Amino acid sequence: MNESYYEEVQDFYTSDPKKPALKEVNVWPCTGRSSSSSGVFFSCPHVLLYLSLCLINCLLAHPQCLDYGPPFQPPFHLEFCSAYENFGCCDQERDNSIAAKYWDIMDYIDPRGHKLCGTYIKDILCQECSPYAAHLYDAENPGTPLRNIPGLCFDYCSEFHFNCHSAISLLTSDRHIQECCEANGTRFCNLLHLHDEDYCFPNVLKNTALNTNLGLMVEDHKGCLQLCLTEVANSLRNPVLIVHANDHTHRMFIAEQVGVIWVYLPGGSRLEEPFLDVRNLVLATPWLGDERGFLGMAFHPKYKDNGKFYIYYSYMDKNRVEKIRISELKVLASDINKADPRSERNLLELEEPAANHNGGQLLFGVDGYMYLFTGDGGKAGDPFGTFGNAQNKSTLLGKVLRIDVDGRSPDGKPYRIPPDNPFVSDPKARPEIYAYGVRNMWRCAVDRGDPVTKKGRGRIFCGDVGQNRFEEIDIIVKGGNYGWRAKEGFDCYDTKLCHNSSLDDILPIFAYGHSVGKSVTGGYVYRGCESPNLNGLYIFGDFMSGRLMALQEDEMRNKWKKQDICIGSTRTCAFPRMISSYSKFIISFAEDEAETVLDLLNESSTTKPLKKSSTPTAATPAAAPQKGKKTPSTKIKASTAKPTPSAKKRQKIKAEAKPHKPKREKVAHVNSITPAPPAPKKSSSHLTRTKNLLPKKAAFAKEKRERKKEGRLRSSS
């Protein structure tokens, strides 16, 4: 027994599981950066929620960009507005655009003006990159037009006007400001006045309350990371997964357990026709707690070129035998938003001895191979054979499988066995097996690695649902034996098998007892840029208890430290479209194409009508978003629902249980309004400049601009 691991687990077992019950609530549509969406699931009706990382007192600090999305850490260095390269609202493309605008303005200013006003103009233009850009430009007030010039503090504004008033017409095209304010500094600064002076520039940089921990996930006084929720989709029936195609369209595909896959456009609207409807094939019932149905989906790494994707579902053959089927399908050549159901190619079928423990995860590793995660066959305690299916390498149940979908085997199988699979030379083992000894892994994900160092890239994290004592989180290792049914978590389950088990069995990185939760839902390693200090944090949850948790790796001690994630208070989440509670049943997590969001499916008391949108054709793959919910940028998604859906362990179903009609569900999204690195450093002071008039007047500047344009036209002709 590994004591360091065990101590960590014991600390968690004794933690107080008593938390206030979470009430059923309505959720709002989510807004955010146009690059992507993501969400967490709930149930009946399901709502995909977007989690917002937030300070407990974040009403005092609400960073937001001009597109209403959260600030982020730019993936590349900013050459011009470098003060915001650690955290802000500009990527490299926007930074270059601002730089071009700056130099275009400076073309009309002589060297003396460059020295006197260059820094003023640069700082004013770069406020588009500020984490508080939405406040500086008054974007949050629908009753006022968006400003051309950010809100400036009165003293700073007066100094700028005194020294550089002739540059005003170069900074803004607003004729009212140009005509009224070039000669009247007081009027100009009154126009730029912000109602909340905490946000005016440059005071916003000096405000401790606004800049302490900006961009960092912050804990409350009990050490719990704070999140808020916003809705991104609704009217779904037992959604079990969200995936993206990694084809640069930023569409999200949400699958319902009954066998319907819907397409959500980047703006949040759902297409009227489903991407795929295989309800005629999928074995799913209205019985409460049925784990069968449509369970998994993955897009080929080269989907953009070959249009292939893969599905995992329960079905019943013509002999009334229940099976799991893994198939390949293709998208229609004429419509990127419609799959071709006639293209189905059966890759693998597994007979299921019981209705539960069906597995369901499909994913592609960084090696390009497809990984399949199967359940142990069901019932309780893996009672099949001498030591159970999971320990029997001659069966594919209770395993992690690895196949090459781009080839065929010499024996006629519609896939190839990777030559480095660990048991290819073992005549008693199935060559597809990559790891074994798993019970019912529910939701696995590939770590994309540190954005800079790529450390951790390629690791596969899984949540393995326990029997009746422990839930566990595992990292998949080639050839690894994860212990079931000999072990459950770190402890013995089958005493006889456990005492004879190998010391080389792979232990969980973390396990928790049933006082905390009774059905783990695997999540994702956060690699986003909106909360840089979350990098490397593995975020997951529990279906039955609804607890959200995170694990942080301690490399020195070779263990993972657990941290609770809490939904913020009503005050914390009191921003438009944000909510502070959710129904507890977490079905799944997901990641959007921009790879930075956490989403959640949640039940709500009302179901909002879906937005309708036309289906883009192949000629318009990135169709403009229809009017509807705007989806936030990079995050992680999680799904929740009542104990009806998903292939996870559920409460025992009595024979006399009554069927129920599936309820319509919603989907929502997780957004980050968190606090980050200290305020951007300013390279120069604005308050010590010589008070001289700008040598060049705006009229002369305009004249020069016209002459310049005429010259360009002549040269082009």
ZAMARGU-4260 file (C-alpha; in steps of 0.2 Angstrom, whole numbers, plus 5000, padded with zeros to 4 digits):
<rodrens>
0) 5000/5000/5000 | 5007/5017/4995 | 5005/5027/5011 | 5007/5044/5004 | 4992/5040/4992
5) 4982/5032/5006 | 4985/5047/5018 | 4978/5059/5004 | 4963/5048/5002 | 4960/5046/5020
10) 4960/5065/5022 | 4946/5066/5009 | 4936/5052/5016 | 4935/5062/5033 | 4930/5078/5024
15) 4913/5085/5028 | 4901/5079/5014 | 4886/5089/5021 | 4883/5103/5009 | 4868/5114/5007
20) 4856/5106/4994 | 4857/5114/4977 | 4841/5121/4971 | 4834/5119/4953 | 4836/5135/4944
25) 4833/5143/4927 | 4849/5148/4917 | 4853/5162/4905 | 4860/5161/4888 | 4879/5163/4888
30) 4889/5177/4880 | 4907/5177/4876 | 4922/5177/4864 | 4917/5171/4847 | 4930/5158/4846
35) 4921/5144/4854 | 4909/5137/4867 | 4909/5123/4880 | 4898/5117/4895 | 4893/5105/4909
40) 4878/5094/4908 | 4862/5092/4920 | 4846/5084/4918 | 4827/5084/4914 | 4827/5097/4907
45) 4845/5097/4904 | 4855/5113/4903 | 4873/5115/4897 | 4881/5127/4909 | 4897/5137/4908
50) 4907/5138/4924 | 4914/5155/4928 | 4930/5155/4939 | 4927/5170/4951 | 4933/5178/4967
55) 4921/5177/4982 | 4920/5196/4981 | 4921/5198/4962 | 4907/5210/4962 | 4921/5222/4965
60) 4931/5216/4950 | 4922/5211/4934 | 4935/5209/4920 | 4927/5208/4903 | 4932/5211/4885
65) 4923/5221/4872 | 4915/5206/4865 | 4908/5202/4882 | 4920/5187/4884 | 4932/5184/4898
70) 4950/5190/4897 | 4963/5177/4894 | 4982/5174/4893 | 4988/5177/4875 | 4995/5162/4867
75) 5009/5172/4859 | 5019/5187/4864 | 5011/5204/4861 | 5024/5216/4852 | 5014/5232/4854
80) 5002/5232/4869 | 5015/5221/4878 | 5008/5228/4895 | 4994/5215/4893 | 5003/5200/4886
85) 5001/5191/4903 | 4982/5193/4904 | 4970/5204/4894 | 4959/5205/4879 | 4970/5205/4864
90) 4978/5191/4854 | 4993/5194/4842 | 4982/5198/4828 | 4972/5211/4837 | 4989/5218/4844
95) 4995/5220/4827 | 4980/5229/4821 | 4981/5242/4835 | 5000/5244/4831 | 4995/5248/4813
100) 4982/5260/4819 | 4995/5269/4830 | 5008/5271/4816 | 4994/5277/4804 | 4991/5291/4817
105) 5009/5295/4820 | 5012/5297/4801 | 5003/5314/4804 | 5013/5320/4819 | 5031/5327/4818
110) 5045/5321/4828 | 5042/5333/4842 | 5024/5327/4843 | 5030/5309/4843 | 5040/5312/4859
115) 5027/5322/4868 | 5011/5312/4863 | 5017/5295/4857 | 5015/5287/4874 | 4998/5295/4877
120) 4991/5288/4860 | 4998/5271/4863 | 4991/5269/4880 | 4974/5275/4875 | 4973/5263/4860
125) 4980/5249/4870 | 4965/5250/4882 | 4956/5238/4870 | 4968/5225/4877 | 4964/5229/4895
130) 4955/5215/4905 | 4943/5229/4909 | 4940/5235/4891 | 4921/5232/4892 | 4921/5245/4907
135) 4933/5257/4899 | 4923/5258/4883 | 4906/5258/4892 | 4901/5242/4883 | 4890/5235/4897
140) 4878/5249/4896 | 4865/5246/4883 | 4858/5264/4884 | 4874/5272/4878 | 4884/5269/4862
145) 4901/5261/4862 | 4914/5274/4865 | 4928/5277/4852 | 4940/5283/4866 | 4941/5274/4883
150) 4935/5282/4899 | 4950/5292/4905 | 4952/5299/4923 | 4949/5317/4924 | 4967/5322/4929
155) 4975/5311/4916 | 4962/5317/4903 | 4966/5335/4906 | 4984/5333/4904 | 4982/5323/4888
160) 4970/5337/4881 | 4982/5351/4886 | 4997/5343/4878 | 4989/5334/4863 | 4972/5340/4860
165) 4975/5341/4841 | 4977/5322/4841 | 4959/5320/4846 | 4953/5320/4828 | 4965/5307/4824
170) 4960/5295/4838 | 4941/5296/4835 | 4929/5298/4820 | 4916/5304/4831 | 4912/5321/4824
175) 4903/5327/4839 | 4919/5325/4849 | 4930/5332/4835 | 4919/5348/4834 | 4916/5352/4852
180) 4931/5346/4862 | 4947/5350/4853 | 4947/5368/4861 | 4937/5363/4877 | 4947/5352/4888
185) 4933/5352/4902 | 4920/5347/4890 | 4931/5333/4882 | 4935/5326/4899 | 4917/5326/4905
190) 4912/5317/4889 | 4925/5303/4893 | 4920/5302/4911 | 4915/5285/4918 | 4901/5284/4931
195) 4912/5271/4940 | 4929/5280/4942 | 4937/5264/4948 | 4938/5259/4930 | 4944/5274/4922
200) 4962/5274/4915 | 4975/5274/4922 | 4966/5272/4939 | 4960/5255/4934 | 4979/5250/4934
205) 4981/5255/4952 | 4966/5249/4960 | 4971/5235/4972 | 4953/5227/4973 | 4952/5226/4954
210) 4970/5220/4951 | 4974/5208/4965 | 4974/5190/4958 | 4967/5196/4942 | 4966/5181/4930
215) 4969/5169/4944 | 4957/5156/4951 | 4955/5161/4969 | 4949/5152/4984 | 4936/5157/4997
220) 4940/5157/5016 | 4937/5138/5016 | 4949/5134/5002 | 4936/5131/4989 | 4938/5137/4971
225) 4923/5148/4966 | 4913/5146/4950 | 4898/5153/4942 | 4887/5146/4928 | 4879/5153/4912
230) 4868/5143/4900 | 4873/5139/4882 | 4860/5126/4876 | 4843/5119/4881 | 4829/5108/4876
235) 4839/5092/4876 | 4834/5074/4881 | 4847/5065/4892 | 4863/5073/4884 | 4878/5062/4887
240) 4892/5070/4878 | 4898/5086/4869 | 4912/5085/4856 | 4920/5096/4843 | 4926/5091/4826
245) 4943/5101/4827 | 4939/5107/4809 | 4940/5126/4814 | 4921/5128/4812 | 4920/5129/4831
250) 4903/5119/4830 | 4899/5109/4845 | 4890/5091/4843 | 4879/5086/4858 | 4873/5068/4858
255) 4857/5063/4867 | 4856/5045/4875 | 4842/5040/4864 | 4853/5042/4848 | 4851/5059/4841
260) 4866/5071/4838 | 4863/5090/4837 | 4874/5103/4829 | 4877/5120/4839 | 4884/5134/4829
265) 4897/5146/4837 | 4884/5159/4841 | 4875/5146/4852 | 4860/5142/4840 | 4855/5124/4836
270) 4852/5118/4819 | 4834/5112/4816 | 4839/5095/4808 | 4850/5084/4818 | 4868/5079/4813
275) 4863/5061/4815 | 4848/5051/4821 | 4851/5033/4825 | 4836/5030/4836 | 4831/5015/4826
280) 4847/5007/4830 | 4851/5012/4848 | 4844/5001/4862 | 4837/5014/4874 | 4822/5013/4885
285) 4812/5026/4896 | 4816/5016/4912 | 4824/5026/4925 | 4842/5022/4927 | 4845/5012/4911
290) 4863/5014/4907 | 4861/5008/4889 | 4860/5020/4874 | 4871/5031/4863 | 4886/5032/4874
295) 4901/5039/4864 | 4907/5048/4849 | 4924/5054/4842 | 4930/5063/4827 | 4944/5056/4816
300) 4960/5067/4819 | 4959/5071/4800 | 4940/5073/4800 | 4942/5090/4790 | 4949/5080/4776
305) 4941/5063/4777 | 4924/5067/4785 | 4925/5051/4796 | 4919/5050/4814 | 4915/5035/4826
310) 4901/5031/4838 | 4898/5019/4852 | 4881/5013/4856 | 4870/4999/4863 | 4860/4988/4852
315) 4850/4972/4850 | 4854/4960/4836 | 4841/4950/4827 | 4843/4935/4839 | 4838/4947/4854
320) 4856/4947/4860 | 4862/4964/4868 | 4878/4971/4861 | 4889/4986/4861 | 4893/4992/4843
325) 4907/5003/4838 | 4905/5010/4820 | 4913/5022/4808 | 4902/5034/4798 | 4905/5049/4786
330) 4898/5066/4784 | 4888/5070/4768 | 4899/5077/4755 | 4885/5089/4751 | 4882/5096/4769
335) 4894/5097/4783 | 4880/5097/4795 | 4873/5080/4791 | 4880/5063/4793 | 4877/5050/4780
340) 4868/5035/4790 | 4871/5024/4775 | 4890/5025/4777 | 4890/5015/4793 | 4904/5003/4794
345) 4904/4991/4809 | 4921/4990/4817 | 4918/4980/4833 | 4904/4972/4842 | 4904/4965/4860
350) 4891/4955/4868 | 4885/4962/4884 | 4880/4949/4898 | 4871/4962/4908 | 4862/4979/4905
355) 4874/4989/4915 | 4893/4994/4915 | 4893/4997/4896 | 4908/5009/4896 | 4906/5021/4882
360) 4921/5032/4879 | 4930/5034/4862 | 4945/5046/4860 | 4960/5048/4849 | 4977/5049/4857
365) 4991/5060/4852 | 4998/5044/4843 | 4983/5045/4831 | 4976/5028/4837 | 4958/5026/4844
370) 4956/5021/4862 | 4940/5012/4867 | 4935/5010/4885 | 4923/4995/4889 | 4914/4991/4905
375) 4916/4974/4914 | 4900/4966/4908 | 4889/4972/4922 | 4880/4965/4936 | 4889/4967/4953
380) 4907/4963/4957 | 4912/4957/4940 | 4906/4939/4943 | 4911/4932/4926 | 4923/4917/4926
385) 4936/4913/4939 | 4942/4930/4941 | 4931/4941/4931 | 4931/4949/4914 | 4942/4964/4919
390) 4957/4952/4923 | 4954/4940/4909 | 4964/4946/4894 | 4955/4934/4882 | 4940/4945/4883
395) 4938/4964/4878 | 4926/4968/4892 | 4933/4978/4907 | 4948/4985/4896 | 4956/5000/4887
400) 4957/4995/4869 | 4968/5003/4856 | 4966/5001/4837 | 4971/5009/4821 | 4955/5014/4811
405) 4965/5018/4796 | 4971/5000/4792 | 4964/4982/4791 | 4971/4967/4800 | 4977/4952/4790
410) 4963/4941/4798 | 4950/4952/4790 | 4946/4964/4805 | 4941/4981/4799 | 4955/4989/4809
415) 4973/4986/4812 | 4982/4982/4828 | 4996/4994/4832 | 5012/4985/4832 | 5017/4991/4849
420) 5001/4986/4858 | 5007/4978/4874 | 5000/4960/4872 | 5002/4957/4853 | 5014/4943/4857
425) 5004/4935/4870 | 4994/4921/4862 | 4981/4921/4877 | 4977/4939/4876 | 4967/4949/4863
430) 4979/4960/4854 | 4967/4975/4855 | 4970/4977/4874 | 4980/4992/4879 | 4976/4991/4898
435) 4965/4980/4909 | 4958/4978/4926 | 4945/4992/4924 | 4927/4992/4930 | 4917/5005/4921
440) 4927/5020/4916 | 4915/5034/4913 | 4923/5049/4904 | 4941/5050/4899 | 4951/5064/4891
445) 4968/5067/4884 | 4979/5080/4892 | 4985/5093/4879 | 5000/5097/4889 | 5007/5113/4896
450) 5004/5127/4882 | 5023/5132/4883 | 5033/5116/4889 | 5020/5103/4882 | 5023/5094/4899
455) 5010/5081/4902 | 5005/5080/4884 | 4996/5064/4879 | 4992/5058/4896 | 4975/5050/4897
460) 4965/5053/4913 | 4949/5042/4917 | 4936/5041/4931 | 4933/5023/4935 | 4916/5020/4944
465) 4918/5010/4959 | 4907/4996/4966 | 4901/5001/4984 | 4916/5009/4993 | 4927/5019/4982
470) 4928/5030/4966 | 4945/5033/4958 | 4954/5043/4945 | 4967/5034/4934 | 4980/5039/4922
475) 4981/5026/4908 | 4998/5017/4906 | 5002/5005/4892 | 5000/4987/4898 | 4994/4993/4915
480) 4983/4982/4926 | 4971/4993/4936 | 4967/4980/4949 | 4948/4977/4947 | 4940/4966/4954
485) 4955/4962/4965 | 4955/4980/4971 | 4943/4994/4972 | 4952/5011/4974 | 4967/5008/4985
490) 4959/4994/4995 | 4955/4975/4992 | 4938/4971/4985 | 4941/4952/4982 | 4952/4947/4996
495) 4958/4931/4988 | 4963/4939/4972 | 4970/4954/4980 | 4982/4944/4990 | 4988/4936/4975
500) 4989/4951/4964 | 5004/4959/4957 | 5014/4973/4966 | 5015/4981/4949 | 4996/4985/4948
505) 4993/5003/4943 | 4986/5013/4958 | 4974/5027/4956 | 4981/5045/4957 | 4966/5048/4968
510) 4951/5039/4976 | 4937/5045/4987 | 4924/5036/4998 | 4906/5035/4996 | 4903/5048/5010
515) 4909/5061/4996 | 4901/5053/4981 | 4895/5037/4973 | 4899/5038/4954 | 4914/5047/4948
520) 4913/5057/4931 | 4930/5060/4923 | 4934/5077/4917 | 4949/5087/4909 | 4966/5094/4913
525) 4964/5113/4912 | 4975/5120/4899 | 4966/5136/4895 | 4972/5154/4895 | 4958/5163/4904
530) 4964/5157/4921 | 4983/5154/4919 | 4986/5147/4937 | 4974/5133/4934 | 4986/5126/4921
535) 4988/5107/4925 | 4973/5106/4936 | 4962/5090/4933 | 4944/5095/4935 | 4931/5081/4938
540) 4915/5078/4947 | 4903/5065/4955 | 4887/5061/4947 | 4877/5056/4962 | 4883/5069/4975
545) 4886/5083/4962 | 4902/5088/4969 | 4915/5097/4958 | 4933/5093/4962 | 4951/5097/4956
550) 4967/5088/4957 | 4984/5096/4957 | 5000/5086/4954 | 5014/5087/4967 | 5028/5080/4958
555) 5040/5081/4973 | 5029/5070/4983 | 5023/5060/4968 | 5005/5062/4973 | 4989/5073/4968
560) 4982/5085/4980 | 4963/5087/4979 | 4954/5104/4980 | 4935/5107/4981 | 4926/5118/4968
565) 4911/5127/4974 | 4898/5137/4965 | 4899/5155/4970 | 4886/5164/4981 | 4872/5174/4974
570) 4882/5190/4977 | 4898/5182/4968 | 4888/5177/4953 | 4877/5193/4952 | 4882/5198/4935
575) 4870/5197/4919 | 4867/5179/4913 | 4876/5171/4928 | 4868/5159/4941 | 4875/5152/4957
580) 4866/5135/4958 | 4864/5119/4948 | 4856/5102/4949 | 4869/5090/4955 | 4869/5076/4943
585) 4885/5078/4933 | 4885/5067/4917 | 4900/5072/4907 | 4913/5085/4904 | 4919/5092/4888
590) 4932/5104/4880 | 4928/5116/4866 | 4938/5118/4850 | 4947/5133/4857 | 4951/5122/4872
595) 4948/5132/4887 | 4930/5130/4895 | 4921/5120/4908 | 4902/5116/4904 | 4888/5107/4913
600) 4871/5099/4909 | 4859/5104/4922 | 4840/5102/4925 | 4829/5118/4925 | 4811/5122/4930
605) 4808/5129/4913 | 4813/5125/4895 | 4816/5139/4883 | 4812/5137/4865 | 4827/5134/4854
610) 4833/5146/4841 | 4830/5141/4823 | 4844/5142/4811 | 4847/5136/4793 | 4859/5123/4788
615) 4875/5129/4781 | 4881/5120/4765 | 4898/5113/4761 | 4901/5129/4752 | 4899/5139/4768
620) 4907/5128/4782 | 4909/5142/4794 | 4891/5150/4792 | 4888/5166/4801 | 4880/5162/4818
625) 4862/5164/4818 | 4854/5176/4831 | 4854/5167/4847 | 4865/5164/4862 | 4883/5169/4860
630) 4895/5156/4866 | 4910/5159/4876 | 4928/5155/4872 | 4940/5142/4878 | 4935/5132/4893
635) 4930/5114/4899 | 4913/5107/4898 | 4904/5096/4910 | 4886/5088/4909 | 4874/5084/4922
640) 4857/5075/4923 | 4845/5066/4934 | 4849/5048/4938 | 4841/5043/4922 | 4854/5044/4908
645) 4872/5039/4905 | 4881/5023/4906 | 4886/5025/4924 | 4882/5016/4940 | 4865/5020/4946
650) 4853/5016/4959 | 4846/4998/4958 | 4830/4997/4948 | 4816/4987/4955 | 4806/4976/4944
655) 4790/4986/4947 | 4798/5002/4942 | 4787/5013/4931 | 4793/5020/4914 | 4793/5039/4912
660) 4794/5050/4897 | 4810/5058/4893 | 4809/5077/4898 | 4816/5091/4887 | 4833/5097/4894
665) 4844/5112/4893 | 4863/5114/4890 | 4873/5128/4898 | 4891/5135/4898 | 4905/5139/4910
670) 4913/5156/4909 | 4928/5163/4918 | 4927/5180/4926 | 4941/5176/4938 | 4954/5187/4946
675) 4977/5187/4937 | 4994/5192/4937 | 4997/5209/4944 | 4991/5224/4935 | 5000/5227/4918
680) 5016/5236/4921 | 5017/5253/4913 | 5033/5258/4905 | 5031/5277/4908 | 5023/5290/4918
685) 5009/5301/4911 | 5010/5314/4925 | 5027/5322/4922 | 5026/5328/4904 | 5030/5346/4898
690) 5014/5356/4895 | 5017/5361/4877 | 5004/5362/4863 | 5005/5349/4850 | 5014/5357/4835
695) 5003/5350/4822 | 4985/5354/4821 | 4971/5342/4816 | 4966/5352/4801 | 4984/5350/4794
700) 4984/5332/4799 | 4968/5329/4789 | 4975/5339/4774 | 4990/5328/4774 | 4979/5312/4776
705) 4970/5317/4760 | 4986/5321/4750 | 4992/5304/4756 | 4977/5295/4750 | 4977/5304/4733
710) 4995/5299/4731 | 4991/5281/4734 | 4977/5281/4722 | 4988/5289/4708 | 5002/5276/4712
715) 4990/5262/4711 | 4983/5268/4695
</rodrens>
